[in-house]
């Protein structure tokens, strides 16, 4: 899902996130979002990717969502999830 709740009101967003949790019992769901709050709420595992001058779309960090948001291993990840850039 690419930005599954983009431009939705909070109630609709909650309903979509609840549906994703139900479906995740039987299916693997991959979402792409720039919304850090939604990523923290709606995922079990998180991959942080970015671009560099010499490469595009590389993985910076992959971890359980709680770990990524509370104790990221890379400074670039910490800066992004905290809102210092992005």
Secondary structure, 3 states (H helix, E strand, C coil): CECCCCCCCHHHHHHHHHHHHHHCCCCCCCCECCCHHHHHHHCCEEEEEECCCCCCCEEEEEEEHHHHHHCCCCHHHHHHHCCCCC
